[in-house]
Amino acid sequence: MLIVSEQHPENFGPLTQTRATFELRYGALCPLDRALQITPEVALRARPELEEYLRVKTGLPVNEDIEGEPFPDLPAPTPWEILSRSDAYIAADFHDWAKRHANHRDTALMNGAHLIGDKRDVFIGRGSVVQPGSVLDASGGPIILAERVQVKWSQIVGPVFVGAGSVVDGARLRSGTSLGPNCKVGGEVSASIFQSRVNKAHEGFVGHSWAGRWVNFGALSTTSNLKNTYGTIRFQRDFATTVETGSQFLGSLIGDHTKIGIGQLLTTGANIGAGCSIFGGGVSPKYVPSFSWGGLEGWSEHRLEDCLKTVRVTLGRRNAVLRCESEAVLRAVFDATQAERKAFLGA
């Protein structure tokens, strides 16, 4: 029996408001997936507010009195450390991924698609296709395209991982980018992690950023990941706490179900909570607590029932439903962040 436990969830907000740290991906997989590749005999240790959600989602025992061997969680205690080594984590996963899955590279590359570097450093899963005009550049590191990935008129520069069912359309994916399942990506993405179901279909730049599930980037929305002074970046952990990251590159951490409006600019080291709607252009604040609504013209609370209504519509467009356990987590996050919102809205 392997025991997979959370470590440092406070360092990974807002991503860990709605998930355990062992659900956060790095390279091609998250820690829980890595454990399950070894054995199905896995038990979980997590915060009490996530127990029922995890029990239903995984079918595994959660916080039960079970003995076993500890399994490592995330490879670093902060998100900026993981983002800074995202390319290395993807490269380290390549050979194990290739051993566990059948490579359909030769049939997936259509006439007019271009491969740069050693073809042995490119893995393409079953049902995936790389259309004419696309370029896979593995000269600087490997590329993994999982099953049912569509690549249309795009450039991918490894190391890069693209999860199952994702669509890469008119995109430039730079080294260190790891996309979870069922993402839709256009424009430029560099050294960033998308958990799953992220929609960034249009132009705009996302760099050294980490986005949760069901995040939507409007056309031309852009993150800043480097200060004009080239100095190290501070991260706003909450309304009152600033963390010195020591990193020169850091974009935004964005919680689940947040929507970034067209032309919106996100500053370096931005902390954007879950269930937010940000619009109106200009540069957003460095810290936006969960369930906030607004932009340059002012901010208000994103009312919970209105947010949940939008969540259900969003999921319905992808033939998905909001499970009651996931809804309960969102309701708990709304309640837990009321004080932060009050401080933010009163500032």
DADA-V23995 format. One record per helix or strand. SS is the DSSP state (@ for helix, = for strand). FROM is the first residue (numbers start at 1). LEN is the number of residues. If there is no record, write none. Layout:
# DADA-V23995
SS:FROM:LEN ; SS:FROM:LEN
This chain:
# DADA-V23995
=:2:4 ; @:9:4 ; @:15:3 ; @:21:3 ; =:25:2 ; =:29:2 ; @:31:8 ; =:42:4 ; @:48:11 ; =:61:2 ; =:69:3 ; @:79:6 ; @:86:15 ; @:105:4 ; =:109:1 ; =:114:3 ; @:119:3 ; =:122:3 ; =:129:2 ; =:135:3 ; =:143:3 ; =:150:3 ; =:155:3 ; =:160:3 ; =:167:7 ; =:177:3 ; =:184:7 ; =:193:2 ; =:199:2 ; =:205:3 ; =:210:2 ; =:216:2 ; =:222:2 ; =:226:1 ; =:234:3 ; =:242:3 ; =:249:1 ; =:252:3 ; =:259:2 ; =:265:2 ; =:270:3 ; =:277:3 ; =:283:1 ; =:287:2 ; =:292:4 ; =:298:4 ; @:304:13 ; @:324:13 ; @:338:9
